[in-house]
Amino acid sequence: MHNLQELFDANLASQPLSDKQQAVLQASLTLFADQGFDRTTTKDIAQLAQVAEGTVYKQFKTKQDILNAILAPFAQDVIPQAANEFLGSLRDQKSLPFADFLRLAVKDRMTYALDNRRQIRILVPELLHNADLAKQLLAGVQENLTNQLAPLFGHYQTTGELVAWPATRIMRYIFSIVISYGVPAIMLGQPVDVDAATNEATEFLVRGLQPKKEE
């Protein structure tokens, strides 16, 4: 699967952007990830992009415009494509017992999030206070996630390993637990043992998602 930087670079290459515009956006993504949006200056961006500082302002009127130009493709294309690649990798795993399937999926997403923490660190704060961006991201992934995960969940519901909840409810439950492990590590730099966190989260999720005996 491609990492977020690779998907972002491919998205830029597919857009009608000049070489200088692409260089400014790529440099800005690197700097925002490494030192934060507030601590990055247009002079920093110009130096890394190897363009004049005036060129930065000519292409993008404000630093916020640069950030918006980075976040839009992440919400509309990059994250949805990353999700599609992940979902594609799950299709052949339904022969596994549900607990093993869930453990594989949880570890994969935790590892992916940590490997891509630099880019995610930019995205998370914006999603929390930018409702339009959050809606764009949700629109890009929710329907596809539901359509592709519903048959997998249905399989495990048929085998009696998964509670008979709607797919969207199951997804919210799983994501909330995985996010609770990932966000402190990504946003606060707290160390995380992926194997231990995976086992702990999986055990909790399996218990919460198993059907009641009377069902």
MIFIKOL-872171 format. One line per field, with one value per residue: z, y, x of N, C-alpha, C in turn; residue number from 1; chain. Coordinates in steps of 0.1 Angstrom, whole numbers. Atoms other than C-alpha are relative to their C-alpha. Last residue first. Layout:
BEGIN
n_pz: [Z, ...]
n_py: [Y, ...]
n_px: [X, ...]
ca_pz: [Z, ...]
ca_py: [Y, ...]
ca_px: [X, ...]
c_pz: [Z, ...]
c_py: [Y, ...]
c_px: [X, ...]
pos: [NUM, ...]
unit: [A, ...]
***
This chain:
BEGIN
n_pz: [15, 3, 1, -13, -2, 1, 13, 2, -11, 2, 11, -4, -11, 6, 7, -9, -8, 9, 2, -13, -2, 10, 4, 1, 6, -10, 1, -12, -3, 12, 6, -9, -1, 10, -2, -14, -1, 6, -8, -12, 3, 3, -12, -10, 4, -3, -14, -4, 3, 13, 1, 11, -3, 0, -7, -14, -7, 4, -7, -14, 0, 2, -13, -9, 4, -3, -12, 1, 11, -3, -12, 5, 9, -8, -4, 9, 13, -2, -2, 12, 9, -6, 3, 15, 3, 13, 0, -13, 0, 9, -5, -12, 4, 6, -10, -8, 8, 4, -10, 7, 11, -6, -6, 11, 6, -10, 0, 13, 0, -10, 5, 12, -4, -7, 10, 8, -9, -1, -11, -13, -4, -8, -13, 1, 6, -10, -6, 10, 1, -12, 1, 10, -6, -10, 8, 6, -10, -6, 8, 11, -4, -11, 6, 9, -7, -4, 12, 6, -8, 3, 13, -2, -4, -15, -7, -10, 2, 13, -1, -9, 8, 7, -10, -7, 7, 9, 14, 2, 0, 12, 11, -1, 3, 15, 7, 14, -1, -6, 9, -3, -10, -8, -8, -10, -11, -7, -7, -11, -11, -6, -8, -12, -9, -7, -9, -12, -8, 5, -8, 9, 0, 9, 14, 5, 2, 12, 11, 1, 5, 13, 8, 3, -11, 1, 0]
n_py: [-2, 2, 14, 5, 1, 13, 2, -10, 1, 13, -1, -9, 7, 11, -5, -5, 11, 8, -8, 0, 14, 3, 14, 10, 13, 11, 7, -3, -14, -8, 3, -4, -15, -6, 4, -3, -14, -1, 7, -7, -12, 4, 6, -10, -8, 8, 0, -13, -2, -5, -14, -4, -5, -15, -6, -2, 11, 13, 1, 4, 14, 9, 1, 7, 14, 6, 7, 11, 10, 8, 9, 11, 9, 7, 13, 7, 3, 10, 13, 4, 5, 13, 10, 3, 9, -3, -14, -2, 7, -7, -12, 2, 2, -12, -10, 1, -6, -14, -9, -12, -2, -4, -13, -10, -1, -6, -14, -6, -2, -10, -13, -4, -3, -13, -10, -1, -6, -14, -2, 0, 14, 4, 4, 14, 9, 8, 10, 11, 8, 8, 10, 10, 9, 8, 10, 10, 9, 8, 10, 4, 3, 10, 13, 4, 8, 13, 7, 5, 11, 11, 5, 8, 13, 1, -13, 1, 12, -1, -8, 7, 10, -7, -1, -13, -11, -6, 2, 15, 6, -4, 7, 14, 0, 1, -12, 0, -3, -13, -10, -6, -10, 1, 12, 1, -9, 4, 13, -4, -5, 11, 9, -7, -1, 13, 2, -8, 7, -2, -9, -10, -13, 2, 2, -13, -10, 4, -4, -14, -3, 5, -9, -12, -9, -12, -12]
n_px: [2, 14, 3, 4, 14, 5, 7, 12, 10, 7, 10, 11, 7, 7, 12, 9, 6, 9, 12, 8, 5, 11, -4, 11, -5, -1, -13, -8, 0, -3, -13, -11, -1, -8, -14, -4, -4, -13, -10, -2, -9, -14, -6, -3, -11, -12, -2, -5, -15, -3, 1, 8, 13, 2, -11, 3, -7, 6, 13, -3, -6, 11, 7, -10, 0, 13, -1, -10, 3, 12, -3, -9, 8, 10, -3, -9, 7, 10, -6, -6, 11, 4, -11, 1, 11, 4, 6, 8, 13, 9, 5, 9, 14, 5, -1, 12, 11, -4, 4, 4, -9, -13, 1, 1, -14, -8, 4, -4, -15, -4, 5, -8, -13, 0, 3, -12, -10, 2, 10, -5, -1, 12, -3, -4, 10, 8, -9, -3, 12, 1, -11, 3, 10, -6, -8, 9, 5, -11, -7, 8, 14, 0, -2, 11, 10, -6, -4, 12, 5, -9, 4, 12, -5, -3, 0, 10, 7, 6, 12, 9, 6, 11, 11, 0, 6, -10, 6, 0, -13, -7, 6, -4, -14, 0, 2, -5, -15, -3, 5, 13, -2, -12, -1, 11, -3, -11, 5, 8, -9, -8, 9, 5, -11, -2, 11, -2, -10, -13, -9, -6, 8, 12, -5, -5, 12, 7, -8, 1, 13, 1, -8, 8, 1, -7, 8]
ca_pz: [203, 240, 242, 234, 201, 202, 194, 229, 238, 204, 207, 241, 231, 198, 216, 240, 214, 191, 219, 229, 193, 185, 217, 218, 228, 233, 206, 217, 184, 168, 199, 218, 186, 178, 209, 212, 174, 174, 199, 182, 148, 160, 176, 147, 122, 141, 141, 104, 96, 113, 144, 145, 168, 153, 156, 148, 114, 97, 116, 105, 68, 73, 87, 55, 33, 52, 50, 13, 10, 44, 38, 3, 17, 46, 27, 5, 21, 55, 42, 27, 58, 80, 57, 59, 97, 102, 139, 147, 111, 111, 142, 128, 93, 102, 126, 100, 76, 101, 116, 84, 98, 130, 112, 90, 120, 139, 107, 100, 137, 139, 106, 115, 150, 136, 112, 139, 163, 134, 125, 92, 59, 57, 48, 10, 11, 37, 13, -9, 22, 29, -7, -6, 27, 13, -18, 5, 25, -6, -27, -12, 23, 15, -18, 2, 30, 9, -9, 24, 40, 11, 14, 51, 43, 24, -12, -29, -62, -61, -24, -28, -58, -37, -14, -44, -52, -40, -25, 8, 7, -3, 24, 51, 39, 39, 76, 95, 133, 131, 107, 127, 127, 109, 95, 85, 70, 48, 37, 28, 8, -12, -17, -28, -52, -67, -73, -88, -112, -123, -113, -135, -111, -117, -104, -72, -66, -72, -46, -21, -26, -21, 10, 24, 21, -7, 0]
ca_py: [-142, -154, -158, -122, -117, -107, -71, -58, -88, -88, -51, -53, -82, -65, -33, -51, -72, -43, -21, -48, -54, -16, -8, 30, 59, 92, 118, 140, 142, 108, 86, 102, 100, 63, 45, 63, 62, 24, 23, 49, 33, -1, 13, 36, 8, -15, 12, 19, -18, -22, -44, -81, -89, -107, -143, -161, -174, -153, -122, -129, -129, -98, -79, -87, -78, -45, -36, -28, -8, 9, 19, 32, 53, 67, 75, 106, 120, 118, 136, 164, 167, 170, 197, 216, 213, 228, 229, 192, 183, 210, 196, 161, 169, 183, 155, 130, 141, 135, 104, 84, 54, 57, 57, 28, 7, 14, 6, -27, -37, -31, -50, -80, -82, -79, -108, -129, -122, -129, -163, -160, -170, -133, -123, -121, -89, -72, -59, -42, -23, -10, 2, 19, 36, 50, 62, 79, 95, 109, 120, 144, 150, 149, 168, 196, 197, 208, 236, 247, 249, 270, 293, 296, 308, 336, 348, 316, 315, 351, 349, 319, 336, 366, 343, 334, 297, 268, 249, 246, 283, 295, 276, 288, 324, 318, 311, 279, 282, 285, 255, 231, 222, 189, 184, 220, 220, 189, 198, 234, 220, 198, 226, 251, 226, 218, 255, 260, 230, 245, 229, 214, 184, 148, 154, 169, 138, 115, 135, 132, 95, 90, 112, 93, 59, 35, 0]
ca_px: [-291, -295, -258, -251, -233, -196, -188, -179, -158, -141, -134, -117, -95, -86, -77, -54, -38, -32, -19, 6, 17, 19, 39, 32, 55, 37, 45, 16, -3, 6, 10, -19, -41, -34, -46, -80, -82, -83, -111, -132, -126, -140, -171, -178, -174, -197, -224, -220, -222, -256, -255, -261, -232, -203, -190, -222, -210, -237, -226, -191, -201, -223, -194, -174, -204, -209, -172, -171, -203, -199, -163, -172, -201, -180, -148, -151, -182, -165, -135, -155, -177, -145, -132, -165, -166, -131, -124, -116, -107, -80, -64, -63, -48, -14, -5, -18, 10, 38, 21, 23, 42, 22, -11, -1, 11, -22, -42, -24, -25, -63, -70, -49, -64, -99, -94, -78, -108, -132, -118, -99, -116, -126, -90, -92, -113, -91, -63, -89, -102, -67, -62, -96, -88, -56, -75, -101, -73, -55, -85, -111, -98, -61, -67, -84, -58, -28, -45, -61, -27, -14, -44, -37, -2, -18, -21, -10, 9, 21, 27, 50, 67, 75, 95, 116, 117, 139, 109, 129, 139, 105, 87, 111, 106, 68, 72, 66, 62, 24, 19, 41, 78, 81, 46, 41, 76, 71, 36, 49, 78, 54, 29, 56, 72, 39, 32, 66, 62, 29, -3, -30, -35, -24, 12, -3, -24, 6, 26, -2, -5, 32, 32, 2, 20, 11, 0]
c_pz: [-8, -15, -4, -1, 14, 3, -1, -12, -2, 11, -2, -11, 4, 11, -6, -6, 10, 7, -9, -2, 13, 3, -9, -4, 0, -6, 11, 0, 11, 4, -11, -6, 10, 3, -9, 3, 14, 1, -6, 9, 13, -1, -2, 12, 10, -4, 4, 15, 5, -2, -14, 0, -12, 3, 3, 8, 15, 7, -3, 8, 15, 0, -1, 14, 10, -3, 4, 13, 0, -10, 3, 12, -4, -9, 6, 5, -8, -12, 3, 2, -13, -8, 5, -4, -15, -4, -14, 0, 12, -1, -9, 5, 12, -2, -5, 11, 8, -7, -3, 10, -7, -11, 6, 5, -11, -6, 11, 1, -13, -1, 10, -4, -12, 4, 6, -11, -8, 9, 3, 10, 15, 3, 8, 14, 0, -7, 10, 6, -10, -1, 12, -1, -10, 6, 10, -8, -6, 11, 8, -8, -12, 3, 10, -7, -9, 6, 2, -13, -6, 8, -4, -13, 2, 3, 14, 9, 10, -3, -13, 1, 8, -9, -7, 9, 7, -10, -11, -14, -3, -1, -13, -12, 0, -5, -15, -6, -14, 0, 6, -9, 3, 11, 10, 8, 10, 13, 9, 8, 12, 11, 6, 9, 13, 10, 7, 10, 13, 8, -7, 8, -10, -1, -10, -15, -6, -3, -13, -12, -3, -7, -15, -8, -4, 13, 0]
c_py: [-13, 3, -2, -14, -5, -1, -15, -3, 8, -3, -13, 0, 7, -8, -11, 5, 5, -11, -7, 7, 0, -14, -5, -13, -10, -13, -11, -7, 4, 15, 10, -2, 4, 15, 8, -5, 4, 14, 2, -6, 7, 12, -4, -5, 11, 8, -8, 0, 13, 3, 5, 15, 5, 3, 15, 6, 1, -11, -13, 0, -4, -15, -10, -2, -8, -15, -8, -8, -12, -11, -9, -10, -12, -10, -8, -15, -9, -4, -11, -14, -6, -6, -14, -10, -4, -10, 4, 14, 4, -7, 8, 13, 0, -1, 14, 11, 0, 7, 15, 11, 13, 3, 5, 14, 11, 3, 8, 15, 7, 2, 11, 14, 5, 4, 14, 11, 2, 7, 15, 0, -1, -15, -6, -5, -15, -10, -9, -11, -12, -10, -10, -11, -11, -10, -9, -11, -10, -10, -9, -12, -7, -5, -12, -13, -5, -9, -13, -8, -6, -12, -12, -6, -10, -14, 0, 12, -2, -12, 2, 8, -8, -10, 7, 1, 13, 10, 6, -3, -15, -6, 2, -8, -14, 0, -2, 14, 0, 4, 14, 12, 8, 11, 0, -12, 1, 9, -4, -13, 4, 5, -11, -8, 7, 0, -14, -2, 8, -7, 2, 11, 10, 13, -1, -2, 13, 9, -4, 5, 15, 4, -4, 10, 13, 8, 13]
c_px: [3, -3, -14, -5, -3, -15, -6, -8, -12, -10, -7, -11, -13, -8, -8, -13, -10, -7, -10, -13, -8, -5, -11, 7, -12, 4, 2, 14, 9, 1, 4, 14, 11, 2, 9, 15, 5, 5, 14, 11, 2, 9, 14, 6, 4, 12, 12, 3, 5, 15, 1, -3, -8, -14, -1, 11, -2, 7, -7, -13, 1, 4, -11, -7, 9, 0, -13, 1, 9, -2, -12, 3, 8, -8, -12, 2, 9, -7, -10, 6, 6, -11, -4, 10, -1, -11, -5, -7, -8, -14, -9, -5, -9, -15, -5, 0, -13, -11, 3, -4, -3, 11, 13, 0, 0, 14, 8, -3, 4, 15, 5, -3, 9, 14, 1, -1, 14, 10, 0, -11, 6, 0, -12, 2, 4, -9, -8, 9, 3, -12, -1, 11, -4, -10, 7, 7, -10, -5, 9, 6, -7, -14, 1, 3, -11, -11, 6, 2, -13, -5, 9, -5, -12, 6, 4, 1, -12, -9, -7, -13, -11, -8, -12, -12, 2, -7, 10, -5, 0, 13, 8, -5, 5, 15, 0, -2, 6, 15, 4, -4, -13, 0, 12, 0, -12, 2, 12, -5, -9, 9, 8, -9, -3, 11, 1, -11, 3, 11, 13, 7, 7, -7, -12, 4, 5, -12, -6, 8, -2, -13, 0, 9, -7, -1, 9]
pos: [215, 214, 213, 212, 211, 210, 209, 208, 207, 206, 205, 204, 203, 202, 201, 200, 199, 198, 197, 196, 195, 194, 193, 192, 191, 190, 189, 188, 187, 186, 185, 184, 183, 182, 181, 180, 179, 178, 177, 176, 175, 174, 173, 172, 171, 170, 169, 168, 167, 166, 165, 164, 163, 162, 161, 160, 159, 158, 157, 156, 155, 154, 153, 152, 151, 150, 149, 148, 147, 146, 145, 144, 143, 142, 141, 140, 139, 138, 137, 136, 135, 134, 133, 132, 131, 130, 129, 128, 127, 126, 125, 124, 123, 122, 121, 120, 119, 118, 117, 116, 115, 114, 113, 112, 111, 110, 109, 108, 107, 106, 105, 104, 103, 102, 101, 100, 99, 98, 97, 96, 95, 94, 93, 92, 91, 90, 89, 88, 87, 86, 85, 84, 83, 82, 81, 80, 79, 78, 77, 76, 75, 74, 73, 72, 71, 70, 69, 68, 67, 66, 65, 64, 63, 62, 61, 60, 59, 58, 57, 56, 55, 54, 53, 52, 51, 50, 49, 48, 47, 46, 45, 44, 43, 42, 41, 40, 39, 38, 37, 36, 35, 34, 33, 32, 31, 30, 29, 28, 27, 26, 25, 24, 23, 22, 21, 20, 19, 18, 17, 16, 15, 14, 13, 12, 11, 10, 9, 8, 7, 6, 5, 4, 3, 2, 1]
unit: [A, A, A, A, A, A, A, A, A, A, A, A, A, A, A, A, A, A, A, A, A, A, A, A, A, A, A, A, A, A, A, A, A, A, A, A, A, A, A, A, A, A, A, A, A, A, A, A, A, A, A, A, A, A, A, A, A, A, A, A, A, A, A, A, A, A, A, A, A, A, A, A, A, A, A, A, A, A, A, A, A, A, A, A, A, A, A, A, A, A, A, A, A, A, A, A, A, A, A, A, A, A, A, A, A, A, A, A, A, A, A, A, A, A, A, A, A, A, A, A, A, A, A, A, A, A, A, A, A, A, A, A, A, A, A, A, A, A, A, A, A, A, A, A, A, A, A, A, A, A, A, A, A, A, A, A, A, A, A, A, A, A, A, A, A, A, A, A, A, A, A, A, A, A, A, A, A, A, A, A, A, A, A, A, A, A, A, A, A, A, A, A, A, A, A, A, A, A, A, A, A, A, A, A, A, A, A, A, A, A, A, A, A, A, A]
***
